[in-house]
Amino acid sequence: MINTITQLKLISILHLNRKNEALTFGKRIALLCLGIFSACITFAQPGEYFKFDGGNDYAYNTAPVNIPIGNSSYTIEAWINPTYLSNNGIIGWGNYGVANQCNALKVTNTGITNYWWGGGVNDLSVNYTFTAGVWYHVAATYDGSTKRIYINGALVGSNVPTVNSHAVPNANNFKIGSTNASFPEPFNGGIDEVRIWNTAQSEANIARRRFCELAGNEVGLVAYYQFNQGTAGANNSSITGLINSVNTSNNTCFFSGVTLVGSNSNFLAGSPVTSGSVVPSTPPILPSNQPNVLNTVADLTPAPSSTVKWYDVAIGGTALASSTILTCGSTYYAATVNANGCESERVLFKHIPMNTPLNTQVCSGASTSATFSSSCPQVFYTWTNDNPSIGLGSSGTGSIPLFPSTNTTGSPLIANITVTPKIAGTPVTEIFNIPGTEQVWTVPENVYSVNIEARGGQGAGNTQSPISVVKGDLAVTPGQLLRIYTGGAGWIAPIGYNGGASGMNFGGGASDVRVGGNALSNRVIVAGGTGGQNKININEDGGNGTQSAGGAAGSSNYGGGNPGLLGIGGTSSYGGGGGGGYYGGGGGAGYPNIGNVGAGGNGSNYVGGVTNSVITSVNNSGNGSVAITYTPVSQGNPKTFSITVNPTTSVSITSSDADNTICPGSTVIFTATGVNGGVTPTYTWNLNGNPIAGSSGSTFMTSSLSNNDVISCTYVSNATNCAGTVTSNSITTTVLTPSPAGISVTSSDLDNIICEGTSVTFTATPTNGGSAPTYKWFKNSVEIAGETAATFTTSSLVNNDVISCELTSNSPCVFGSSVVTSSSITTVVNPVLTANATLTSSDADNFICSGTSVTFTITPTASGSAPTYIWYKNGNVIPGQTTTTYTTNSLVNNDEIYIEMESNYSCLSGSALVATTGITTAVSSMVAPSVLIYSDDQDNIICEGGTSVTFTAQVTNEGSSPIFKWFKNGIQLVGETAITYTTTTLANNDVITCELTSNAQCINGSSVVLSPGITVSIIPYTSISGYITSADADNVICNGTNVVLTANPVGNGPFTFQWQQNGANVTMPLGLATYTAFGINNGDVFTAIITSNYACITGNSSITTAGITMTVTDESVTYSTTVIDTTAASYTWTNGTVYTSSGSYTQTLVNATGCDSIATLNLTLNVIGLNELSNSTIQVYPNPAHDKVNVTFEGTSTISIDLMDINGKLIATTPNVQSGDALSIENLENGVYMILIRTEKGNAIQRLIKQ
């Protein structure tokens, strides 16, 4: 009873632990009670799983962490027990409905599928017959290129996705027990042990671990759901989701649609995974633990036992018995097992036995070797040496041949030699010759080197260029990925794959291998393709690619080709396309219609990433290819032995006197240092080659050395290895005679004159300074800190600095003081200057008058003691001018003076030759000022009553600020200082003048000049009238008779006349007072328009006279006389008619008696008009005048002047008048006159008033 009660209490305790999930033994401990009085028996029970109902129950997480996304590797594992087989979704996540953006694993009625979505293109579906109610372990993996599915630890199917990449963007819609968010695929049955890895687990790992639990900390494990929750079949409604054993805080999957009661949609017992059966760690197999002799499994380390099993296969198999005989070259695997039967990952051991050489000791200089052997005849060896200083290389193959050892350290050198036995397998060649896509090759196990042979693709139509064959060796590691690209031919789809360019004929693509990625920069070997070819014309061919640049395009003027690029041939419109290569060939050029079509260039080869490269060529047609040849090499466990190189016996001696120079009687201690002397070496000291009695230790002390005595030591070793008798080096001692210490100092600058900043080195030369004299340098008697060497260098001396040096001798034989001071050196330091020169002129503003003397002076800087000067005028050397001044009075306008100086100053910065800035002098000629005045009233006759008149000064050489003074009748007008003077108060005969004061430079004569005066006449106002008269008294004339009509003005003139016949103007004469009418008809009426040019007229200045009516009769007269005067201004006939117009006339004359006979005469009259000059300037002044007038003019040399009265009557003629002449008018009556001025250029008329 006591026992029964105890067992019942235990049952209660264990039940409590189940409900609180605090069990420490894994999933569950089952207790079986056989009756109420029987003892309860405990045993291991399968753990729990979750039974999904196939309806709407599942577990989910909206944002799980670390779940594989993108195109990364993954492994999905689970135990399943399907109840109903039709699209049972086990687990999935991502964007359902978008191609390649989800990851889901499901069971169907025909097998199992791992799909990414996309119409089945990249899905992996495997036909498999599942039986309802049976447990299966399923797994799906992806390693970045290949998808695989395993059932119960065995591979059942795989594929390589070829369309697009896996691109799941996130872990949304993460569910266990259902897949496909839009059209759910619920699982109907049990699920247990769901594991998600971010690596593609191996078949071995999947198989061995499927019946065991995981610790949760395995590398690569990101989610792990054990389903060890709740109570099997009980009410578990308080549980909200599945716990993730890797990260319980982030990746819990929450339940949805579950009942958690009863035998469906709840936790149930009966899992295929044994509770507490955690996968153990791998066994500690170390290569160095394996003994030299291996015959059976029992010889292996660790030996087989209850916790270690050995196998001869990586997966499955039966554990080997301890007596199993090991086979040379075979592979064996060790695994750790626990009490529940769970095995660790199996650790590989390659059985390649070898005998390890014994450790060796040799003396330095002796030769030694090492021989390796094995019971397997096919074994070969590689070895490494961690201490090449013994005279052996760092690595090698085969046995170690005889080599001379070496040791120069004085201590034993130990080199550890590690030997690895290896067995080579059978060579394998894999060929890749399908272009159009990247091909990925995984380096197999035990492969560490491959040989690659690449051949490029052939260009279309190219039967002349051979195909490149490029070979090379590449070091690899097992599991490494090589990406292979095969060049396409120029006429076979895919045309020119991998760089072949388009053209009339396509170029062939390159074949290459890439390591570490698929970019062009990852290529390690390239075989270029040949260019496409149509017709051949050398001038249009594209260039071949090189290692550093693409091939050039064909050179035809027609063009159409492009240069090659990195990895890509140049395209062509008319010629052949360039071949692909490391750099592509250039495209061909030309124009097909005329037969000039060039071939594309070949792509270049590349062997930069391989060794032992060889490039050849063959005649090939079609696509390129890549062949990879390798020999698997199996490695055995490395063995290590040592070679110790001991130093040989040697000895060296030193002296306590460092320089071996002493004074008489000084004590010196010699010390011997031996190498490899053993425990009790012996020493014998020698003086001048003879043993010294009693000297047997490692030191020898003496105070009786003489000059040039030689000490050495004989050393005898009793070492076990490499012992011997050797003699040391010799030391010769110099014994000095006492003498005084001394010091002298020299400077690197011989004359001690330097430029500022110049580096100078002072050197002390000691006398009897000893082996280690000390120095103190002084500047101006002040010690220079830190300067204790025998030399002192400085670049900071200033003028008259004084340098000296103090010596402290350590000579043991100094007579007198050991501290002495040198004589001093005084240095002259000149400043560093820049040569320069400034030029000045004695004329401050550099503006002078012609002939003025000017002195130019140079002010030099850093010119030195004897500079040279060269003066220049307008860039030309001035002969003889070599001083600092230059004086001249012959400058002309804009002469430029400058000077060039060459300095001989010793401390110049920059050039010694400098030139000044030039001085340009403005030189003005001597001038005389002048002033003339004129008024705005041309004739200076104005009307009475306050007419306004403006006088203007016309000046020359007035300067920049002239001064004006105006005078009337000789009296200055106050306030009138402008260049003009305006007045309305003039009286008759007032005389206006202007005085100019010029400030112009270089005035010749007086700067004050007075203008000629202008006399102003004041005339009264008057009115005009007039009438006309006829030369025919009764105005009755014969037909054809001409009549002279005369206009008679009344008032002041001068006058002009316009004759009218019957109210119409007649053209001839113009402006004359007389008019000879002709062609008169009976009743013609003649009038005259009289116009006065008088300045002061009241009323109209033009009037029309009363008319004269002519009566014409038919009477004839006889022409009686002819008068012709070609120089007259007009012609007056005896009948009084006057002609004033030039032309050719037919005139009818009537005799004086009025006879009725008529005679006709053709007569030409030349009438000179009074035309005003247009191109001459003529001045007549003063006007009005009293006794004389001045005449000035321009543009002609002489003129002729006719003086007429107001009616045009000639009074006087003055020929050959010159400008400036004065004409006398004192004999004329006061009044108005007309002056007719005749020149060779024309005539002018001007009015003159005589007062």
HELIX and SHEET records of a PDB file:
HELIX    1   1 ILE A    2  ASN A   20  1                                  19    
HELIX    2   2 GLU A  203  ARG A  209  1                                   7    
HELIX    3   3 PRO A  287  ASN A  289  5                                   3    
HELIX    4   4 VAL A  297  ASP A  299  5                                   3    
HELIX    5   5 PRO A  388  ILE A  390  5                                   3    
HELIX    6   6 LEU A  520  ASN A  522  5                                   3    
HELIX    7   7 ILE A  538  GLU A  540  5                                   3    
HELIX    8   8 PRO A  592  ILE A  594  5                                   3    
SHEET    1   A 2 ILE A  29  CYS A  33  0                                        
SHEET    2   A 2 CYS A  40  ALA A  44 -1                                        
SHEET    1   B 7 ALA A 154  ASN A 159  0                                        
SHEET    2   B 7 LYS A 147  ILE A 151 -1                                        
SHEET    3   B 7 TYR A 136  TYR A 142 -1                                        
SHEET    4   B 7 TYR A  74  PRO A  82 -1                                        
SHEET    5   B 7 ASN A 188  TRP A 197 -1                                        
SHEET    6   B 7 PRO A  46  ASP A  53 -1                                        
SHEET    7   B 7 ASN A 266  THR A 274 -1                                        
SHEET    1   C 8 LEU A 124  ASN A 127  0                                        
SHEET    2   C 8 GLY A 111  TYR A 115 -1                                        
SHEET    3   C 8 CYS A 102  VAL A 107 -1                                        
SHEET    4   C 8 ASN A  88  GLY A  94 -1                                        
SHEET    5   C 8 PHE A 174  ILE A 176 -1                                        
SHEET    6   C 8 TYR A  58  ASN A  61 -1                                        
SHEET    7   C 8 CYS A 253  SER A 256 -1                                        
SHEET    8   C 8 GLY A 241  LEU A 242 -1                                        
SHEET    1   D 6 ALA A 154  ASN A 159  0                                        
SHEET    2   D 6 LYS A 147  ILE A 151 -1                                        
SHEET    3   D 6 TYR A 136  TYR A 142 -1                                        
SHEET    4   D 6 TYR A  74  PRO A  82 -1                                        
SHEET    5   D 6 ASN A 188  TRP A 197 -1                                        
SHEET    6   D 6 LEU A 221  TYR A 225 -1                                        
SHEET    1   E 2 SER A 178  THR A 179  0                                        
SHEET    2   E 2 GLU A 185  PRO A 186 -1                                        
SHEET    1   F 3 VAL A 308  TYR A 311  0                                        
SHEET    2   F 3 THR A 331  THR A 336 -1                                        
SHEET    3   F 3 VAL A 347  LYS A 350 -1                                        
SHEET    1   G 5 THR A 360  CYS A 363  0                                        
SHEET    2   G 5 LYS A 639  ASN A 646  1                                        
SHEET    3   G 5 LEU A 413  ALA A 424 -1                                        
SHEET    4   G 5 VAL A 379  ASN A 385 -1                                        
SHEET    5   G 5 SER A 395  THR A 397 -1                                        
SHEET    1   H 4 THR A 360  CYS A 363  0                                        
SHEET    2   H 4 LYS A 639  ASN A 646  1                                        
SHEET    3   H 4 LEU A 413  ALA A 424 -1                                        
SHEET    4   H 4 VAL A 633  GLN A 635 -1                                        
SHEET    1   I 2 SER A 367  ALA A 370  0                                        
SHEET    2   I 2 ILE A 400  PRO A 404 -1                                        
SHEET    1   J 5 VAL A 428  PHE A 432  0                                        
SHEET    2   J 5 SER A 625  TYR A 630 -1                                        
SHEET    3   J 5 SER A 449  ARG A 455 -1                                        
SHEET    4   J 5 ILE A 467  ALA A 475 -1                                        
SHEET    5   J 5 THR A 611  VAL A 618 -1                                        
SHEET    1   K 4 GLN A 439  THR A 442  0                                        
SHEET    2   K 4 LEU A 481  TYR A 485 -1                                        
SHEET    3   K 4 SER A 511  VAL A 515 -1                                        
SHEET    4   K 4 ARG A 523  ALA A 527 -1                                        
SHEET    1   L 2 GLY A 590  TYR A 591  0                                        
SHEET    2   L 2 ASN A 596  VAL A 597 -1                                        
SHEET    1   M 3 SER A 650  SER A 655  0                                        
SHEET    2   M 3 VAL A 668  VAL A 675 -1                                        
SHEET    3   M 3 THR A 699  THR A 702 -1                                        
SHEET    1   N 5 THR A 661  ILE A 662  0                                        
SHEET    2   N 5 ILE A 731  VAL A 735  1                                        
SHEET    3   N 5 ASP A 709  VAL A 716 -1                                        
SHEET    4   N 5 THR A 682  LEU A 687 -1                                        
SHEET    5   N 5 ASN A 690  PRO A 691 -1                                        
SHEET    1   O 4 THR A 661  ILE A 662  0                                        
SHEET    2   O 4 ILE A 731  VAL A 735  1                                        
SHEET    3   O 4 ASP A 709  VAL A 716 -1                                        
SHEET    4   O 4 THR A 725  THR A 727 -1                                        
SHEET    1   P 3 GLY A 742  SER A 747  0                                        
SHEET    2   P 3 VAL A 760  THR A 767 -1                                        
SHEET    3   P 3 THR A 791  THR A 794 -1                                        
SHEET    1   Q 5 ILE A 753  CYS A 755  0                                        
SHEET    2   Q 5 ILE A 825  ASN A 830  1                                        
SHEET    3   Q 5 ASP A 801  THR A 808 -1                                        
SHEET    4   Q 5 THR A 774  LYS A 779 -1                                        
SHEET    5   Q 5 VAL A 782  GLU A 783 -1                                        
SHEET    1   R 4 ILE A 753  CYS A 755  0                                        
SHEET    2   R 4 ILE A 825  ASN A 830  1                                        
SHEET    3   R 4 ASP A 801  THR A 808 -1                                        
SHEET    4   R 4 VAL A 819  THR A 821 -1                                        
SHEET    1   S 3 ASN A 836  SER A 841  0                                        
SHEET    2   S 3 VAL A 854  THR A 861 -1                                        
SHEET    3   S 3 THR A 885  THR A 888 -1                                        
SHEET    1   T 5 PHE A 847  CYS A 849  0                                        
SHEET    2   T 5 ILE A 919  SER A 924  1                                        
SHEET    3   T 5 ASP A 895  GLU A 902 -1                                        
SHEET    4   T 5 THR A 868  LYS A 873 -1                                        
SHEET    5   T 5 ASN A 876  VAL A 877 -1                                        
SHEET    1   U 4 PHE A 847  CYS A 849  0                                        
SHEET    2   U 4 ILE A 919  SER A 924  1                                        
SHEET    3   U 4 ASP A 895  GLU A 902 -1                                        
SHEET    4   U 4 LEU A 913  ALA A 915 -1                                        
SHEET    1   V 3 SER A 930  SER A 935  0                                        
SHEET    2   V 3 VAL A 949  THR A 956 -1                                        
SHEET    3   V 3 THR A 980  THR A 983 -1                                        
SHEET    1   W 5 ILE A 941  CYS A 943  0                                        
SHEET    2   W 5 ILE A1014  ILE A1019  1                                        
SHEET    3   W 5 ASP A 990  THR A 997 -1                                        
SHEET    4   W 5 ILE A 963  LYS A 968 -1                                        
SHEET    5   W 5 ILE A 971  GLN A 972 -1                                        
SHEET    1   X 4 ILE A 941  CYS A 943  0                                        
SHEET    2   X 4 ILE A1014  ILE A1019  1                                        
SHEET    3   X 4 ASP A 990  THR A 997 -1                                        
SHEET    4   X 4 VAL A1008  LEU A1010 -1                                        
SHEET    1   Y 3 SER A1025  SER A1030  0                                        
SHEET    2   Y 3 VAL A1043  VAL A1050 -1                                        
SHEET    3   Y 3 THR A1074  ALA A1077 -1                                        
SHEET    1   Z 2 VAL A1036  CYS A1038  0                                        
SHEET    2   Z 2 THR A1111  THR A1113  1                                        
SHEET    1  BA 4 ALA A1064  ASN A1065  0                                        
SHEET    2  BA 4 PHE A1055  GLN A1061 -1                                        
SHEET    3  BA 4 VAL A1085  SER A1092 -1                                        
SHEET    4  BA 4 SER A1102  THR A1104 -1                                        
SHEET    1  BB 4 ALA A1064  ASN A1065  0                                        
SHEET    2  BB 4 PHE A1055  GLN A1061 -1                                        
SHEET    3  BB 4 VAL A1085  SER A1092 -1                                        
SHEET    4  BB 4 ILE A1108  THR A1109 -1                                        
SHEET    1  BC 2 TYR A1131  THR A1132  0                                        
SHEET    2  BC 2 VAL A1138  TYR A1139 -1                                        
SHEET    1  BD 2 GLY A1143  LEU A1149  0                                        
SHEET    2  BD 2 ALA A1159  LEU A1165 -1                                        
SHEET    1  BE 3 ILE A1178  TYR A1181  0                                        
SHEET    2  BE 3 LYS A1188  PHE A1193 -1                                        
SHEET    3  BE 3 ALA A1222  SER A1224 -1                                        
SHEET    1  BF 4 LEU A1210  GLN A1218  0                                        
SHEET    2  BF 4 THR A1198  ASP A1205 -1                                        
SHEET    3  BF 4 GLY A1231  THR A1239 -1                                        
SHEET    4  BF 4 GLY A1242  LYS A1250 -1                                        
END                                                                             
